[in-house]
Amino acid sequence: MNMDEPKILSGLGQCGYCYPLADVPHLSEKEKKDLLRRGMRMPKELHSDEEFEQWVTVFAEWNTYSYSDGHKPAEDERMFEKMVTAKYERTLWYHRKRFNEWKKEHLQPLIDELVEHAAHDPQYDWQFIYGLEYAKLRCMRAYFSHSLIADENGDFGFNRWIDTCISLLKHIKDDGLHISRQQIESMNIRNTGNIVPCSLVDSYEEASMTDEEESGLPDKIYYGKKIYVRKMERLYYRIRLYKLREWWK
């Protein structure tokens, strides 16, 4: 996917919004103008679904942009255009309603956790920076899964990259605490000379695969975790360098 290409708004493809327009004959022209004005503000100054549906009717009637070239549409053509407008506006309105309800229960706790890290983590040590990035990416992951670019399964097109970064940061921020013995045993240490000292690689290769308690000395797992974390950091920064900009389109 080209990072300069805008994302497809998959959430706008939902069905169920093609029902008839609301009746507004009881509204005066002044009331219609006021309703139109309030509904075109960001955010909309509409106070109920009923008021929104009335606004959709007024807006669909007012919106003649597609005929600004002087073309005079037939009645059925004009009605079709109104329903296209209504479906689009309804999808946005009800998506935002669902999203705001979901946000309170699922996204807000993640945001609160991010704020907690920013406010109370000590102002030193590289691990605290990675902790902030981990918390922020979890917020972004949750947000994108329920945004307009996500489909009905929560797939937003770049799940792979953001999920990989979250997985990497989970280990990096804890300095490899939860990296398994199996991961160390299968680690490739080639091409690590530019990210770790040669002495660390030598210590790793010379150490035995035993527990620290048995020998009283750091073992292969100890040195391996240090190398593994640096390899994870390098991959994380490569993804950020080449993929991060896609997340904002």
Residue pairs with C-beta under 8 A, 6 or more apart in sequence:
1 157
1 158
1 246
3 243
3 245
3 246
3 249
4 249
5 249
6 249
7 149
7 156
7 157
7 249
8 149
8 157
9 148
9 149
10 148
10 149
10 150
10 151
10 156
11 91
11 95
11 147
11 148
11 149
11 150
11 151
12 88
12 91
12 92
12 148
14 91
14 95
14 152
17 86
17 87
17 90
17 91
17 94
18 83
18 86
18 87
21 53
21 56
21 57
21 60
21 82
21 83
21 86
22 50
22 53
22 54
22 56
22 57
23 57
24 32
24 54
24 57
24 58
27 35
27 54
27 58
32 58
35 51
35 54
35 55
35 58
36 55
36 58
36 59
36 62
38 44
38 45
38 46
38 55
39 45
39 46
39 52
39 55
39 58
39 59
40 59
44 52
44 55
44 93
46 52
46 55
49 93
52 93
56 85
56 86
56 89
56 90
57 86
59 85
59 89
60 81
60 82
60 83
60 85
60 86
60 89
61 82
63 85
66 81
67 73
73 81
92 148
95 148
98 146
99 146
99 147
102 146
103 146
106 142
106 146
107 139
107 142
107 143
107 146
110 135
110 138
110 139
110 142
111 139
113 135
113 138
114 132
114 135
114 136
114 138
114 139
117 128
117 131
117 132
117 135
118 132
121 128
121 131
121 132
122 128
127 173
127 174
127 175
130 169
130 172
130 173
131 173
133 169
133 173
134 166
134 169
134 170
134 173
137 162
137 165
137 166
137 169
138 166
140 162
140 247
141 162
141 163
141 166
144 150
144 156
144 162
144 247
145 154
145 156
146 154
147 156
149 156
149 157
150 156
158 243
158 246
158 247
161 239
161 243
161 246
161 247
162 247
164 235
164 239
165 236
165 239
165 240
168 232
168 233
168 235
168 236
168 239
169 236
170 178
171 177
171 178
171 179
171 228
171 229
171 232
172 229
172 232
172 233
172 236
175 225
175 229
176 225
176 226
176 228
176 229
177 225
179 224
179 225
179 228
179 229
181 209
181 221
183 228
184 220
184 221
184 224
184 225
184 228
185 209
187 224
187 227
187 228
187 231
189 201
189 204
189 205
189 227
192 201
192 227
192 230
192 231
193 201
195 230
195 231
195 233
195 234
196 226
196 227
196 230
200 223
200 226
200 227
201 227
203 218
203 223
204 220
204 223
204 224
204 227
207 217
207 218
207 219
207 220
207 222
207 223
208 215
208 219
208 220
209 219
209 220
209 221
210 219
210 220
211 219
212 218
212 219
212 222
